[in-house]
Amino acid sequence: MFEYLSKLEYPGRGIILGKSDDDKNAVFAYFIMGRSVNSRNRIFDVHGDDIRTKAFDESRLSDPSLIIYSPVRVFGDNVIVTNGDQTDTVYEYLKSGKSFEDALYTRTFEPDAPNFTPRISGLIELKDRLKLKLSILKSDEGDENQTLRFFYDYDNVKAGEGFLIHTYKENTDPLKSFEGEPKKIQITGDIDEFSDKLWYSLDSENKISLAVRYINLKTAEYVQVIKNKLEGM
C-alpha cells in the first residue's frame, strides 16, 4: 500500500478499513489532500469520539461547503468514516433503524463540476463480529446525469488485512474518479508504525491531514493518531 500511494501525486481523499495484524483491533485510516488554498487550509479536530475538519486560519476560509464536515462519527457499535457530509446522512439513517446502503441511495457525487468528486464512505460494525463496508458514489465518466453506486461488504476479515479506496485515479484536469474495487492491502505494526508509514507515503506537497484509529475488538476502547500538516506534524 505504501508503495502504491507513494506513486500517486494526488489520490485525493482516502479511506482504509481493516484489522490489525495481531487480530485484536479494527482499524480505520482517513486522509485528506488538497490543491487549492481553500482546501489546504484545514486540520482535523477531535470532538469526543468524532472527528471534524475545520479551517486552520478562519480568515482564509472562502467556501466551506465541501471541505468542512465530520469525516468520522460513532453511533453505538458503528463507526462511520466518509469524505463528506454524507457521514451525517449515514448517522441519521442508522439512528432511525435503516441501513448504510439506504442512506447512500439518497446521495450522489459532489457537485463540483467538472470533477464531480466521488463520495467514498465506510462503516465498521463492531457488534458480535467485525464487519466492514465500503462504498463509492461517482459520475459515469463525468456525466452529471448518471450516478454509479458501488457497495462492498467484508464480513470475514483476516488479521492484517485491509481495504483502501480513494477519490481520484490521477492528478489531471478534470480529475478522474477512482476505478475498480477497493485495493486489498496489508496492515502491519502498531498504530504509530502504521500511521507514520502511511503519512510519509502521501505526497508531501498535497497531503493535509491523517486520522488513524485502532479499536479493540473486545472492549471497543481505542487509541488514535491525528496528523495535521499545518500544525507541524
C-alpha positions in Angstrom: 0.0 0.0 0.0 2.8 2.5 0.9 4.5 1.9 -2.4 1.2 2.2 -4.3 0.3 5.5 -2.6 3.8 6.9 -2.9 3.4 6.7 -6.7 0.2 8.8 -6.7 0.7 12.5 -6.8 -2.9 13.2 -5.9 -5.1 10.3 -4.7 -7.4 12.9 -3.1 -9.2 11.7 0.0 -8.9 8.1 1.1 -10.4 5.5 3.5 -8.8 2.4 4.8 -10.7 -0.2 6.8 -9.3 -3.4 8.2 -7.9 -5.4 11.1 -4.5 -5.2 12.8 -2.0 -7.9 12.3 -2.3 -9.1 15.9 -6.0 -9.8 15.3 -7.0 -7.6 18.2 -8.2 -4.3 16.6 -10.4 -3.0 14.0 -8.6 -0.3 12.1 -9.5 2.8 10.1 -7.5 5.5 8.5 -8.8 8.6 6.7 -6.6 11.0 4.8 -7.3 14.3 3.0 -5.2 16.1 0.4 -5.7 19.4 -1.4 -4.6 21.5 -4.3 -6.3 24.8 -3.7 -5.5 27.4 -1.0 -9.1 26.9 0.5 -8.7 23.1 0.6 -5.3 23.1 2.1 -6.4 25.5 4.9 -7.7 22.6 7.0 -6.9 20.4 10.0 -8.7 17.5 11.8 -10.3 18.4 15.1 -11.4 15.8 17.7 -14.8 16.1 19.3 -15.4 13.2 21.7 -15.4 10.1 19.6 -16.0 12.1 16.4 -13.6 14.0 14.1 -14.3 17.1 12.2 -12.5 19.2 9.7 -12.0 22.9 10.5 -10.2 25.8 8.9 -6.7 26.3 10.3 -7.0 30.1 9.5 -10.6 31.2 9.6 -9.7 34.5 7.8 -8.6 32.5 4.7 -11.7 30.3 4.5 -13.6 31.2 1.3 -16.1 28.3 0.7 -16.8 25.8 3.5 -19.5 23.8 1.5 -17.4 20.8 0.5 -14.5 21.0 2.9 -15.9 21.4 6.3 -17.7 18.3 7.6 -17.4 15.4 10.0 -15.4 12.6 8.4 -15.8 10.3 11.5 -18.9 9.8 13.6 -19.7 7.0 16.1 -23.2 5.6 16.6 -23.4 2.7 19.1 -21.3 -0.2 17.8 -20.8 1.5 14.4 -18.0 3.8 13.2 -18.8 5.8 10.1 -16.0 7.2 8.0 -16.7 9.3 4.9 -15.2 12.1 2.8 -18.2 14.5 3.1 -21.4 15.4 4.9 -22.9 12.0 4.0 -21.4 11.0 7.3 -24.4 12.7 8.9 -26.8 11.1 6.5 -25.5 7.6 7.4 -25.6 8.5 11.1 -29.2 9.6 10.9 -30.3 6.6 8.9 -28.6 4.2 11.4 -30.2 6.1 14.2 -33.6 5.5 12.7 -33.0 1.8 12.2 -32.2 2.0 8.5 -29.0 0.8 6.7 -25.8 2.2 5.4 -26.9 1.4 1.9 -30.3 3.1 2.4 -28.6 6.3 3.4 -26.3 6.4 0.4 -29.0 5.7 -2.1 -30.2 9.2 -1.2 -26.9 10.8 -2.1 -24.8 11.4 -5.3 -21.3 12.5 -6.1 -20.2 16.0 -5.1 -21.5 18.9 -7.2 -18.0 20.3 -8.0 -18.1 20.3 -11.8 -16.1 19.3 -13.8 -14.5 16.9 -11.3 -17.7 15.5 -9.8 -15.7 14.2 -6.9 -16.9 10.7 -5.7 -18.4 10.3 -2.3 -16.5 7.5 -0.6 -17.9 6.0 2.6 -17.0 3.3 5.1 -18.7 1.6 8.0 -17.2 -0.5 10.8 -19.7 -2.7 12.6 -18.3 -4.0 15.9 -21.3 -5.9 17.2 -20.9 -9.7 17.5 -18.1 -9.9 15.0 -16.2 -7.4 12.8 -17.9 -6.4 9.6 -16.7 -3.7 7.2 -18.5 -1.9 4.4 -17.2 0.5 1.8 -19.0 2.5 -0.9 -18.2 4.9 -3.7 -20.8 7.1 -5.5 -19.5 8.6 -8.7 -20.5 10.0 -12.0 -20.4 7.9 -15.2 -17.1 9.3 -16.6 -18.1 12.8 -15.9 -21.8 12.5 -16.9 -23.5 14.5 -14.2 -26.9 13.0 -15.0 -25.8 9.4 -14.0 -24.8 8.3 -10.5 -23.0 5.0 -10.3 -23.2 3.4 -6.8 -20.9 0.6 -5.7 -21.0 -1.2 -2.3 -18.5 -3.7 -0.9 -19.1 -5.9 2.2 -16.3 -7.7 4.1 -17.5 -10.0 6.9 -14.6 -12.4 7.4 -11.7 -10.0 7.7 -8.3 -11.7 8.3 -5.7 -10.4 10.7 -3.5 -7.8 8.9 -6.0 -7.4 6.1 -7.3 -4.0 4.9 -9.1 -2.3 2.1 -8.3 1.1 0.6 -10.5 3.3 -1.5 -9.8 6.9 -2.6 -11.4 9.6 -4.7 -9.1 10.2 -7.7 -7.2 8.0 -10.1 -4.6 10.5 -11.0 -3.7 14.2 -10.9 -5.4 15.5 -14.1 -7.8 18.3 -15.1 -10.5 17.4 -14.7 -9.7 14.9 -12.0 -10.6 11.3 -13.0 -12.5 9.2 -10.4 -11.1 6.1 -8.7 -11.8 2.9 -10.7 -12.3 -0.7 -9.8 -12.7 -2.5 -6.4 -11.1 -1.2 -3.2 -7.4 -2.2 -3.0 -6.6 -5.1 -0.7 -3.7 -4.0 1.4 -1.7 -5.2 4.5 -2.0 -3.5 7.9 1.2 -4.2 9.9 2.6 -2.9 13.1 1.2 -0.8 15.9 -0.7 2.4 15.3 2.4 4.6 15.4 4.3 2.5 12.9 1.3 2.2 10.6 0.3 5.8 10.7 3.9 7.1 10.2 4.4 4.9 7.1 1.0 6.0 5.7 1.7 9.7 6.3 5.1 9.6 4.7 3.8 7.7 1.7 1.4 10.6 0.8 2.7 13.3 -1.5 4.4 15.9 0.7 3.0 18.9 -1.3 -0.6 17.8 -1.4 -1.2 16.0 1.9 -3.2 17.8 4.6 -4.3 15.6 7.4 -4.5 12.0 8.5 -6.5 10.2 11.2 -5.9 6.6 12.3 -7.7 4.6 14.9 -7.1 1.1 16.4 -10.3 -0.1 18.1 -10.0 -3.1 20.5 -12.5 -5.8 19.3 -13.2 -7.0 22.8 -13.6 -3.7 24.8 -14.2 -1.1 22.0 -11.6 1.1 23.6 -9.3 2.8 21.1 -6.1 4.6 20.5 -5.9 7.3 17.9 -3.3 9.3 15.9 -4.1 12.6 14.3 -1.5 14.3 12.0 -2.1 17.8 10.7 0.4 19.2 8.3 -0.4 22.8 9.3 0.3 22.0 12.9 3.8 20.9 12.2 3.1 17.2 12.0 
